[in-house]
Amino acid sequence: MSPRARAVGRAFFDRPPEVVADEIIGCEISFGGAGGVVVEAEAYGQDDPASHSHRGPTPRCQAMFGAPGTLYVYLIHGIHWCLNLVAEEEGRGAAVLIRAVEPTHGLDAMRARRGVEDDLLLCAGPGRLTQALGITGALDGLGLAAAGLHVGRRRGAVRVAHVPRIGISQATDLPWRMVARGSRFVSRPIPRSSTA
């Protein structure tokens, strides 16, 4: 494993969620000795009807209103944890969902947690990546350092496509799903019609 990239600071997250989602593509993420490179993320803001924070703080989404870089980890379909990182200024209810990671280290641990050998299936999707990394709701509301989650800066240039988000029924036209062009590790391919 190569040395970790220098960690991003709070200022990285203290920006609109669509900016953070764009710039987190190509960043390194690791937890408990396993991780990889972010290749897909989605932005959600408080003024966005598809966001959990749209109607204000609730017990479920309280972490979204925390300081930039706070982890918002919630359960979907009663079985899958989803990892989000709070964006924008405190109290704005914005976050970035990490949808897919290209695994680069700790692969044996990730394969064991996921029960699969195919590296393409380890972290391609928000539920898969949290299972592979061992991330659970116990981290909800914690800052990066307290949670032990490392987010490292990009090591080089990345081509990012901006396309509509998936798995939602409102605000489906916003191009707030950011995808690393050419990655085989995304949860779903970029639509053929996309010119973004």
N, CA, C and O of each residue as an XYZ file, in Angstrom:
784
protein
N       0.841     -1.180      0.000
C       0.000      0.000      0.000
C       0.885      1.241      0.000
O       1.849      1.323      0.760
N       0.554      2.200     -0.852
C       1.326      3.435     -0.899
C       0.967      4.315      0.285
O      -0.089      4.130      0.892
N       1.840      5.284      0.631
C       1.540      6.178      1.752
C       0.229      6.919      1.518
O      -0.139      7.238      0.387
N      -0.460      7.182      2.620
C      -1.732      7.887      2.509
C      -1.546      9.296      1.971
O      -0.558      9.967      2.268
N      -2.518      9.734      1.173
C      -2.520     11.117      0.704
C      -2.835     12.030      1.877
O      -3.537     11.636      2.809
N      -2.314     13.254      1.828
C      -2.565     14.223      2.887
C      -4.072     14.425      3.044
O      -4.800     14.567      2.061
N      -4.520     14.436      4.288
C      -5.950     14.537      4.576
C      -6.506     15.892      4.173
O      -5.833     16.917      4.283
N      -7.749     15.877      3.703
C      -8.447     17.138      3.459
C      -8.833     17.721      4.816
O      -8.977     16.980      5.789
N      -8.997     19.012      4.886
C      -9.400     19.673      6.124
C     -10.869     20.038      6.112
O     -11.586     19.754      5.152
N     -11.309     20.669      7.186
C     -12.708     21.070      7.299
C     -13.123     21.990      6.151
O     -14.257     21.915      5.680
N     -12.212     22.860      5.696
C     -12.539     23.801      4.627
C     -12.959     23.079      3.343
O     -13.743     23.611      2.557
N     -12.437     21.869      3.134
C     -12.816     21.094      1.942
C     -14.325     20.859      1.929
O     -14.959     20.931      0.876
N     -14.892     20.581      3.088
C     -16.320     20.263      3.190
C     -17.189     21.498      3.390
O     -18.406     21.426      3.222
N     -16.588     22.624      3.744
C     -17.342     23.836      4.044
C     -17.674     24.595      2.755
O     -17.369     25.780      2.619
N     -18.301     23.889      1.820
C     -18.681     24.420      0.520
C     -19.983     23.760      0.093
O     -20.372     22.759      0.694
N     -20.672     24.274     -0.915
C     -21.925     23.644     -1.362
C     -21.725     22.168     -1.682
O     -20.659     21.777     -2.158
N     -22.735     21.348     -1.426
C     -22.568     19.897     -1.586
C     -22.203     19.471     -3.001
O     -21.474     18.495     -3.181
N     -22.700     20.192     -4.017
C     -22.365     19.805     -5.388
C     -20.895     20.066     -5.701
O     -20.310     19.372     -6.532
N     -20.295     21.049     -5.051
C     -18.864     21.313     -5.232
C     -18.046     20.231     -4.537
O     -17.081     19.713     -5.098
N     -18.442     19.894     -3.309
C     -17.744     18.842     -2.562
C     -17.860     17.505     -3.295
O     -16.877     16.773     -3.409
N     -19.061     17.184     -3.793
C     -19.258     15.910     -4.500
C     -18.367     15.828     -5.736
O     -17.813     14.769     -6.032
N     -18.229     16.932     -6.452
C     -17.359     16.958     -7.628
C     -15.907     16.736     -7.230
O     -15.201     15.942     -7.851
N     -15.467     17.437     -6.196
C     -14.053     17.416     -5.852
C     -13.635     16.231     -4.983
O     -12.443     16.000     -4.782
N     -14.614     15.477     -4.464
C     -14.248     14.279     -3.694
C     -13.966     13.096     -4.617
O     -13.364     12.107     -4.201
N     -14.409     13.202     -5.884
C     -14.078     12.155     -6.847
C     -12.555     12.162     -7.049
O     -11.961     13.199     -7.344
N     -11.950     11.006     -6.886
C     -10.498     10.893     -6.990
C      -9.788     11.001     -5.655
O      -8.586     10.753     -5.571
N     -10.526     11.374     -4.597
C      -9.924     11.414     -3.261
C      -9.844     10.001     -2.692
O     -10.609      9.118     -3.082
N      -8.924      9.802     -1.781
C      -8.786      8.513     -1.115
C      -9.654      8.493      0.139
O      -9.807      9.507      0.821
N     -10.210      7.341      0.426
C     -10.990      7.178      1.648
C     -10.591      5.853      2.277
O     -10.475      4.842      1.583
N     -10.381      5.855      3.579
C     -10.026      4.601      4.245
C     -10.565      4.582      5.662
O     -10.720      5.613      6.317
N     -10.842      3.375      6.103
C     -11.368      3.154      7.442
C     -10.906      1.785      7.906
O     -11.099      0.791      7.205
N     -10.305      1.727      9.068
C      -9.886      0.447      9.623
C      -8.927     -0.331      8.741
O      -8.979     -1.560      8.699
N      -8.043      0.378      8.030
C      -7.039     -0.299      7.223
C      -7.491     -0.741      5.850
O      -6.746     -1.419      5.142
N      -8.708     -0.367      5.458
C      -9.213     -0.731      4.131
C      -9.761      0.513      3.452
O     -10.208      1.447      4.118
N      -9.727      0.524      2.127
C     -10.285      1.666      1.425
C      -9.867      1.734     -0.017
O      -9.425      0.747     -0.606
N     -10.015      2.931     -0.585
C      -9.694      3.118     -1.985
C      -9.958      4.532     -2.434
O      -9.880      5.475     -1.646
N     -10.272      4.673     -3.706
C     -10.452      5.975     -4.338
C     -11.930      6.179     -4.651
O     -12.568      5.311     -5.247
N     -12.468      7.318     -4.251
C     -13.882      7.621     -4.502
C     -14.088      7.814     -6.008
O     -13.402      8.619     -6.639
N     -15.041      7.066     -6.576
C     -15.324      7.172     -8.007
C     -16.768      7.599     -8.292
O     -17.134      7.819     -9.446
N     -17.583      7.715     -7.242
C     -18.982      8.115     -7.449
C     -19.525      8.706     -6.158
O     -19.328      8.152     -5.076
N     -20.215      9.842     -6.284
C     -20.808     10.507     -5.126
C     -22.034     11.291     -5.580
O     -22.171     11.620     -6.758
N     -22.923     11.585     -4.634
C     -24.105     12.388     -4.927
C     -24.243     13.502     -3.905
O     -23.947     13.314     -2.725
N     -24.694     14.668     -4.363
C     -24.886     15.833     -3.509
C     -26.351     15.964     -3.103
O     -27.257     15.686     -3.889
N     -26.566     16.395     -1.854
C     -27.911     16.651     -1.327
C     -27.866     17.909     -0.478
O     -26.997     18.050      0.383
N     -28.807     18.831     -0.716
C     -28.865     20.071      0.052
C     -30.214     20.264      0.706
O     -31.176     19.586      0.342
N     -30.311     21.178      1.668
C     -31.563     21.356      2.408
C     -32.694     21.861      1.526
O     -33.858     21.556      1.785
N     -32.375     22.627      0.491
C     -33.418     23.135     -0.401
C     -33.802     22.130     -1.479
O     -34.581     22.442     -2.381
N     -33.260     20.943     -1.383
C     -33.430     19.871     -2.361
C     -34.513     18.909     -1.862
O     -34.325     18.272     -0.826
N     -35.641     18.786     -2.570
C     -36.729     17.920     -2.081
C     -36.359     16.440     -1.985
O     -37.076     15.671     -1.345
N     -35.257     16.028     -2.607
C     -34.817     14.627     -2.506
C     -33.958     14.383     -1.263
O     -33.591     13.244     -0.976
N     -33.639     15.444     -0.532
C     -32.739     15.329      0.617
C     -33.497     14.997      1.900
O     -34.620     15.460      2.101
N     -32.884     14.201      2.756
C     -33.471     13.900      4.070
C     -33.656     15.155      4.905
O     -34.513     15.193      5.788
N     -32.858     16.185      4.634
C     -32.886     17.406      5.445
C     -33.909     18.430      4.963
O     -34.042     19.498      5.561
N     -34.624     18.121      3.901
C     -35.496     19.110      3.264
C     -36.526     19.719      4.227
O     -36.854     20.901      4.119
N     -37.021     18.932      5.141
C     -38.049     19.430      6.075
C     -37.461     19.829      7.428
O     -38.201     20.046      8.388
N     -36.157     19.923      7.504
C     -35.511     20.326      8.743
C     -34.991     19.133      9.531
O     -35.160     17.986      9.118
N     -34.354     19.410     10.673
C     -33.756     18.329     11.466
C     -34.799     17.349     12.007
O     -35.876     17.740     12.456
N     -34.448     16.080     11.951
C     -35.232     15.012     12.570
C     -34.231     14.113     13.289
O     -33.028     14.235     13.056
N     -34.695     13.213     14.159
C     -33.733     12.311     14.802
C     -32.868     11.550     13.796
O     -31.691     11.297     14.054
N     -33.451     11.185     12.653
C     -32.697     10.426     11.651
C     -31.603     11.272     11.008
O     -30.472     10.807     10.864
N     -31.922     12.507     10.618
C     -30.975     13.296      9.825
C     -30.290     14.409     10.615
O     -29.715     15.320     10.019
N     -30.342     14.352     11.923
C     -29.744     15.413     12.749
C     -28.278     15.667     12.389
O     -27.823     16.811     12.398
N     -27.546     14.607     12.076
C     -26.119     14.760     11.772
C     -25.883     15.624     10.536
O     -24.824     16.239     10.412
N     -26.855     15.681      9.619
C     -26.691     16.500      8.412
C     -26.562     17.985      8.727
O     -26.091     18.762      7.896
N     -26.976     18.372      9.912
C     -26.938     19.776     10.314
C     -25.697     20.082     11.158
O     -25.579     21.165     11.732
N     -24.780     19.124     11.227
C     -23.564     19.295     12.005
C     -22.489     20.055     11.257
O     -22.731     20.630     10.196
N     -21.307     20.047     11.826
C     -20.162     20.747     11.244
C     -19.724     20.081      9.941
O     -19.891     18.871      9.783
N     -19.171     20.847      9.013
C     -18.658     20.254      7.775
C     -17.668     19.118      8.072
O     -16.773     19.256      8.907
N     -17.851     17.997      7.369
C     -17.008     16.830      7.587
C     -17.590     15.824      8.567
O     -17.038     14.737      8.741
N     -18.706     16.176      9.214
C     -19.384     15.230     10.099
C     -19.906     14.053      9.280
O     -20.326     14.230      8.137
N     -19.882     12.853      9.859
C     -20.438     11.683      9.183
C     -21.938     11.593      9.440
O     -22.394     11.690     10.580
N     -22.682     11.409      8.381
C     -24.117     11.112      8.465
C     -24.282      9.704      7.903
O     -24.181      9.495      6.695
N     -24.535      8.746      8.784
C     -24.648      7.341      8.385
C     -26.054      6.868      8.726
O     -26.451      6.866      9.891
N     -26.794      6.471      7.717
C     -28.175      6.048      7.941
C     -28.424      4.689      7.291
O     -27.678      4.246      6.418
N     -29.490      4.047      7.745
C     -29.874      2.723      7.260
C     -30.942      2.866      6.181
O     -31.917      3.597      6.359
N     -30.756      2.169      5.067
C     -31.744      2.187      3.992
C     -32.266      0.768      3.782
O     -31.513     -0.203      3.856
N     -33.551      0.668      3.523
C     -34.228     -0.622      3.329
C     -34.050     -1.549      4.534
O     -34.237     -2.760      4.426
N     -33.692     -0.976      5.665
C     -33.545     -1.763      6.888
C     -32.321     -2.653      6.933
O     -32.150     -3.408      7.890
N     -31.451     -2.586      5.912
C     -30.296     -3.497      5.893
C     -28.976     -2.850      5.485
O     -27.920     -3.336      5.888
N     -28.997     -1.777      4.706
C     -27.758     -1.209      4.168
C     -27.435      0.140      4.806
O     -28.281      1.034      4.826
N     -26.222      0.292      5.326
C     -25.766      1.582      5.824
C     -25.290      2.414      4.642
O     -24.731      1.879      3.684
N     -25.510      3.715      4.711
C     -25.050      4.641      3.682
C     -24.185      5.711      4.340
O     -24.569      6.297      5.353
N     -23.019      5.959      3.755
C     -22.071      6.930      4.293
C     -22.203      8.261      3.572
O     -22.083      8.336      2.349
N     -22.452      9.309      4.347
C     -22.513     10.678      3.840
C     -21.551     11.528      4.648
O     -21.298     11.261      5.822
N     -21.020     12.557      4.001
C     -20.156     13.516      4.674
C     -20.810     14.886      4.574
O     -21.140     15.350      3.482
N     -20.994     15.530      5.722
C     -21.706     16.808      5.771
C     -20.913     17.879      5.038
O     -19.695     17.986      5.177
N     -21.632     18.664      4.260
C     -21.036     19.755      3.484
C     -21.681     21.081      3.881
O     -22.682     21.118      4.596
N     -21.092     22.141      3.407
C     -21.585     23.497      3.601
C     -21.478     23.901      5.063
O     -20.987     23.133      5.890
N     -21.928     25.084      5.378
C     -21.796     25.585      6.738
C     -22.708     24.826      7.702
O     -23.741     24.285      7.308
N     -22.306     24.799      8.970
C     -23.086     24.111     10.000
C     -24.507     24.640     10.017
O     -24.734     25.848      9.945
N     -25.468     23.720     10.112
C     -26.867     24.089     10.178
C     -27.571     24.133      8.840
O     -28.775     24.385      8.796
N     -26.851     23.892      7.727
C     -27.462     23.964      6.401
C     -28.098     22.653      5.947
O     -28.873     22.652      4.990
N     -27.796     21.554      6.598
C     -28.439     20.291      6.234
C     -28.033     19.773      4.866
O     -28.878     19.290      4.114
N     -26.758     19.867      4.534
C     -26.261     19.394      3.239
C     -25.251     18.279      3.460
O     -24.535     18.267      4.461
N     -25.198     17.341      2.517
C     -24.251     16.230      2.645
C     -23.970     15.620      1.285
O     -24.691     15.849      0.314
N     -22.901     14.835      1.240
C     -22.493     14.127      0.036
C     -22.515     12.633      0.337
O     -21.826     12.161      1.241
N     -23.313     11.896     -0.430
C     -23.386     10.440     -0.312
C     -22.237      9.828     -1.110
O     -22.079     10.111     -2.297
N     -21.445      8.997     -0.460
C     -20.366      8.276     -1.148
C     -20.991      7.014     -1.737
O     -21.394      6.109     -1.007
N     -21.068      6.965     -3.072
C     -21.778      5.862     -3.741
C     -20.867      4.715     -4.161
O     -21.308      3.566     -4.189
N     -19.617      4.994     -4.484
C     -18.743      3.910     -4.937
C     -17.281      4.282     -4.756
O     -16.897      5.447     -4.859
N     -16.479      3.265     -4.485
C     -15.046      3.413     -4.262
C     -14.318      2.331     -5.059
O     -14.744      1.177     -5.085
N     -13.230      2.710     -5.702
C     -12.351      1.711     -6.317
C     -11.425      1.197     -5.234
O     -10.575      1.948     -4.756
N     -11.561     -0.075     -4.826
C     -10.755     -0.584     -3.706
C      -9.278     -0.668     -4.058
O      -8.913     -1.128     -5.140
N      -8.426     -0.216     -3.130
C      -6.983     -0.235     -3.381
C      -6.183     -0.887     -2.265
O      -5.056     -1.325     -2.497
N      -6.736     -0.963     -1.061
C      -5.990     -1.585      0.036
C      -6.967     -2.208      1.039
O      -8.116     -1.786      1.167
N      -6.462     -3.229      1.744
C      -7.317     -3.972      2.666
C      -8.316     -4.857      1.949
O      -9.393     -5.147      2.468
N      -7.946     -5.288      0.740
C      -8.886     -6.057     -0.084
C      -9.307     -7.379      0.546
O     -10.464     -7.779      0.415
N      -8.391     -8.064      1.226
C      -8.762     -9.338      1.854
C      -9.842     -9.131      2.907
O     -10.785     -9.917      2.993
N      -9.711     -8.083      3.705
C     -10.726     -7.787      4.720
C     -12.052     -7.429      4.063
O     -13.112     -7.845      4.530
N     -11.993     -6.653      2.976
C     -13.231     -6.272      2.291
C     -13.910     -7.489      1.660
O     -15.133     -7.619      1.719
N     -13.123     -8.374      1.061
C     -13.705     -9.584      0.467
C     -14.368    -10.447      1.535
O     -15.440    -11.007      1.310
N     -13.728    -10.551      2.693
C     -14.295    -11.357      3.780
C     -15.607    -10.746      4.278
O     -16.580    -11.465      4.503
N     -15.634     -9.417      4.451
C     -16.862     -8.768      4.930
C     -18.003     -8.891      3.925
O     -19.160     -9.082      4.301
N     -17.660     -8.779      2.649
C     -18.688     -8.820      1.604
C     -19.031    -10.249      1.195
O     -20.118    -10.497      0.673
N     -18.117    -11.191      1.426
C     -18.377    -12.571      1.010
C     -18.312    -12.748     -0.497
O     -18.963    -13.634     -1.051
N     -17.518    -11.895     -1.173
C     -17.341    -12.000     -2.624
C     -15.860    -11.888     -2.954
O     -15.089    -11.305     -2.192
N     -15.466    -12.447     -4.089
C     -14.083    -12.388     -4.541
C     -13.880    -11.339     -5.625
O     -12.764    -10.857     -5.815
N     -14.941    -10.981     -6.335
C     -14.849    -10.043     -7.450
C     -14.652     -8.622     -6.920
O     -15.541     -8.064     -6.278
N     -13.485     -8.042     -7.193
C     -13.191     -6.702     -6.697
C     -14.155     -5.649     -7.229
O     -14.354     -4.616     -6.589
N     -14.761     -5.897     -8.399
C     -15.726     -4.955     -8.962
C     -17.001     -4.873     -8.127
O     -17.753     -3.904     -8.234
N     -17.244     -5.879     -7.301
C     -18.461     -5.912     -6.481
C     -18.215     -5.533     -5.026
O     -19.144     -5.565     -4.219
N     -16.991     -5.177     -4.678
C     -16.695     -4.865     -3.281
C     -17.321     -3.558     -2.826
O     -17.959     -3.516     -1.775
N     -17.151     -2.494     -3.596
C     -17.556     -1.156     -3.148
C     -18.371     -0.406     -4.188
O     -18.431      0.823     -4.145
N     -18.998     -1.109     -5.122
C     -19.789     -0.483     -6.182
C     -21.231     -0.338     -5.719
O     -22.087     -1.156     -6.058
N     -21.488      0.690     -4.955
C     -22.814      0.955     -4.399
C     -22.674      1.341     -2.944
O     -21.780      0.843     -2.258
N     -23.540      2.220     -2.454
C     -23.365      2.730     -1.093
C     -23.455      1.670     -0.003
O     -22.720      1.742      0.982
N     -24.341      0.688     -0.158
C     -24.445     -0.373      0.835
C     -23.272     -1.333      0.782
O     -22.811     -1.812      1.818
N     -22.791     -1.615     -0.400
C     -21.644     -2.499     -0.559
C     -20.392     -1.888      0.064
O     -19.639     -2.568      0.761
N     -20.177     -0.591     -0.195
C     -18.927      0.006      0.292
C     -18.903      0.116      1.809
O     -17.847     -0.062      2.417
N     -20.048      0.407      2.442
C     -20.036      0.466      3.908
C     -19.832     -0.922      4.498
O     -19.150     -1.065      5.513
N     -20.411     -1.948      3.881
C     -20.186     -3.315      4.355
C     -18.717     -3.692      4.188
O     -18.114     -4.270      5.092
N     -18.144     -3.365      3.032
C     -16.751     -3.705      2.764
C     -15.800     -3.016      3.737
O     -14.811     -3.606      4.171
N     -16.107     -1.756      4.080
C     -15.233     -1.003      4.975
C     -15.558     -1.218      6.451
O     -14.781     -0.815      7.316
N     -16.688     -1.844      6.750
C     -17.071     -2.060      8.143
C     -17.675     -0.821      8.789
O     -17.594     -0.658     10.006
N     -18.274      0.049      7.997
C     -18.891      1.282      8.500
C     -20.337      1.007      8.880
O     -21.093      0.424      8.103
N     -20.720      1.434     10.091
C     -22.090      1.237     10.581
C     -22.626      2.540     11.173
O     -21.929      3.554     11.219
N     -23.855      2.488     11.614
C     -24.507      3.636     12.226
C     -23.844      4.106     13.502
O     -24.156      5.194     13.987
N     -22.940      3.323     14.059
C     -22.226      3.752     15.269
C     -21.390      5.004     14.998
O     -21.029      5.715     15.935
N     -21.081      5.281     13.737
C     -20.268      6.446     13.384
C     -21.111      7.691     13.113
O     -20.563      8.779     12.940
N     -22.424      7.547     13.074
C     -23.298      8.677     12.762
C     -23.072      9.832     13.735
O     -23.085      9.642     14.951
N     -22.864     11.024     13.190
C     -22.705     12.219     14.005
C     -21.282     12.509     14.443
O     -21.026     13.546     15.056
N     -20.346     11.611     14.138
C     -18.954     11.830     14.529
C     -18.207     12.629     13.465
O     -18.565     12.590     12.287
N     -17.180     13.346     13.879
C     -16.281     13.995     12.940
C     -15.335     12.968     12.355
O     -15.263     11.837     12.836
N     -14.615     13.354     11.326
C     -13.708     12.419     10.654
C     -12.681     11.820     11.607
O     -12.474     10.607     11.611
N     -12.037     12.658     12.414
C     -10.988     12.160     13.312
C     -11.572     11.230     14.363
O     -11.015     10.164     14.626
N     -12.687     11.622     14.964
C     -13.314     10.794     16.000
C     -13.777      9.456     15.437
O     -13.730      8.437     16.127
N     -14.224      9.459     14.185
C     -14.701      8.230     13.548
C     -13.547      7.355     13.064
O     -13.726      6.153     12.866
N     -12.361      7.945     12.871
C     -11.239      7.192     12.323
C     -11.324      7.030     10.816
O     -10.728      6.114     10.250
N     -12.068      7.920     10.165
C     -12.210      7.880      8.712
C     -11.237      8.878      8.090
O     -11.246     10.060      8.435
N     -10.407      8.403      7.185
C      -9.423      9.261      6.514
C      -9.918      9.592      5.116
O     -10.270      8.696      4.349
N      -9.945     10.877      4.783
C     -10.230     11.325      3.428
C      -8.990     12.072      2.950
O      -8.670     13.145      3.462
N      -8.294     11.505      1.969
C      -7.063     12.091      1.458
C      -7.267     12.809      0.144
O      -8.154     12.457     -0.633
N      -6.470     13.789     -0.102
C      -6.580     14.603     -1.323
C      -6.338     13.782     -2.585
O      -5.703     12.728     -2.548
N      -6.856     14.284     -3.695
C      -6.594     13.676     -5.005
C      -5.094     13.653     -5.271
O      -4.365     14.562     -4.875
N      -4.647     12.593     -5.950
C      -3.235     12.498     -6.313
C      -2.978     12.944     -7.745
O      -1.823     13.123     -8.133
N      -4.022     13.127     -8.532
C      -3.831     13.529     -9.920
C      -5.130     14.021    -10.518
O      -6.144     14.136     -9.829
N      -5.089     14.308    -11.801
C      -6.269     14.814    -12.498
C      -7.324     13.723    -12.645
O      -7.003     12.550    -12.834
N      -8.580     14.130    -12.554
C      -9.711     13.213    -12.686
C     -10.741     13.861    -13.606
O     -11.027     15.052    -13.483
N     -11.290     13.085    -14.518
C     -12.383     13.580    -15.364
C     -13.692     13.172    -14.720
O     -13.960     11.984    -14.542
N     -14.512     14.162    -14.367
C     -15.749     13.909    -13.630
C     -16.955     14.229    -14.500
O     -17.043     15.310    -15.082
N     -17.883     13.281    -14.584
C     -19.157     13.497    -15.269
C     -20.205     13.907    -14.238
O     -20.251     13.354    -13.139
N     -21.046     14.878    -14.596
C     -22.153     15.333    -13.747
C     -23.435     14.836    -14.401
O     -23.803     15.297    -15.481
N     -24.114     13.900    -13.750
C     -25.318     13.288    -14.320
C     -26.415     13.265    -13.261
O     -26.127     13.492    -12.086
N     -27.676     12.995    -13.643
C     -28.755     12.943    -12.654
C     -28.526     11.846    -11.610
O     -27.964     10.791    -11.903
N     -28.975     12.125    -10.392
C     -28.877     11.148     -9.309
C     -29.795      9.970     -9.585
O     -30.702     10.055    -10.413
N     -29.550      8.866     -8.881
C     -30.343      7.652     -9.091
C     -30.985      7.232     -7.779
O     -30.517      7.596     -6.700
N     -32.072      6.457     -7.884
C     -32.741      5.938     -6.702
C     -33.591      6.956     -5.962
O     -33.930      6.749     -4.797
N     -33.942      8.058     -6.626
C     -34.783      9.080     -6.000
C     -35.973      9.348     -6.908
O     -35.957      8.993     -8.086
N     -37.021      9.986     -6.346
C     -38.215     10.279     -7.143
C     -38.473     11.769     -7.288
O     -39.380     12.163     -8.021
N     -37.689     12.615     -6.602
C     -37.856     14.056     -6.702
C     -36.527     14.698     -7.115
O     -35.450     14.154     -6.867
N     -36.634     15.865     -7.751
C     -35.442     16.593     -8.201
C     -34.521     15.687     -9.016
O     -33.299     15.723     -8.872
N     -35.133     14.881     -9.868
C     -34.370     13.907    -10.653
C     -33.590     14.548    -11.795
O     -32.766     13.889    -12.429
N     -33.844     15.831    -12.063
C     -33.153     16.494    -13.165
C     -31.821     17.120    -12.758
O     -31.007     17.452    -13.620
N     -31.589     17.283    -11.452
C     -30.339     17.900    -11.010
C     -29.151     16.997    -11.351
O     -29.185     15.808    -11.034
N     -28.109     17.524    -11.984
C     -26.935     16.709    -12.329
C     -25.978     16.617    -11.145
O     -24.822     17.029    -11.241
N     -26.459     16.080    -10.039
C     -25.694     16.059     -8.792
C     -25.129     14.681     -8.456
O     -24.724     14.439     -7.320
N     -25.100     13.796     -9.417
C     -24.359     12.533     -9.267
C     -23.049     12.727    -10.021
O     -23.043     12.956    -11.231
N     -21.950     12.635     -9.297
C     -20.633     12.840     -9.883
C     -19.956     11.475    -10.042
O     -19.927     10.669     -9.112
N     -19.420     11.239    -11.222
C     -18.863      9.926    -11.555
C     -17.501     10.102    -12.227
O     -17.340     10.948    -13.107
N     -16.542      9.310    -11.813
C     -15.222      9.312    -12.467
C     -15.355      8.648    -13.828
O     -15.665      7.461    -13.924
N     -15.121      9.418    -14.869
C     -15.235      8.870    -16.229
C     -14.245      7.723    -16.434
O     -13.075      7.816    -16.063
N     -14.743      6.644    -17.032
C     -13.888      5.511    -17.350
C     -13.715      4.506    -16.223
O     -13.067      3.478    -16.419
N     -14.278      4.775    -15.042
C     -14.113      3.835    -13.929
C     -15.007      2.616    -14.111
O     -16.175      2.736    -14.484
N     -14.444      1.447    -13.844
C     -15.216      0.197    -13.882
C     -15.858     -0.098    -12.535
O     -16.564     -1.096    -12.388
N     -15.617      0.769    -11.544
C     -16.026      0.467    -10.171
C     -17.260      1.245     -9.723
O     -17.600      1.213     -8.540
N     -17.939      1.942    -10.631
C     -19.130      2.710    -10.261
C     -20.322      1.783    -10.056
O     -20.321      0.640    -10.513
N     -21.344      2.293     -9.360
C     -22.505      1.464     -9.065
C     -23.362      1.229    -10.308
O     -23.943      0.159    -10.486
N     -23.429      2.247    -11.160
C     -24.126      2.136    -12.446
C     -23.368      2.971    -13.467
O     -22.798      4.006    -13.121
N     -23.354      2.535    -14.714
C     -22.615      3.295    -15.735
C     -23.219      4.688    -15.940
O     -24.371      4.946    -15.593
N     -22.414      5.561    -16.505
C     -22.908      6.873    -16.906
C     -23.879      6.668    -18.068
O     -23.589      5.900    -18.985
N     -25.038      7.353    -18.039
C     -25.982      7.200    -19.173
C     -25.324      7.533    -20.503
O     -24.563      8.497    -20.598
N     -25.614      6.738    -21.536
C     -25.040      6.949    -22.859
C     -25.363      8.342    -23.399
O     -24.573      8.940    -24.130
N     -26.535      8.841    -23.024
C     -26.969     10.144    -23.533
C     -26.252     11.312    -22.862
O     -26.406     12.459    -23.282
N     -25.469     11.028    -21.822
C     -24.824     12.096    -21.065
C     -23.699     12.742    -21.850
O     -22.839     12.071    -22.419
N     -23.733     14.067    -21.862
C     -22.637     14.825    -22.454
C     -21.933     15.641    -21.384
O     -21.037     16.430    -21.685
N     -22.339     15.449    -20.131
C     -21.762     16.229    -19.018
C     -20.329     15.830    -18.774
O     -19.680     16.374    -17.881
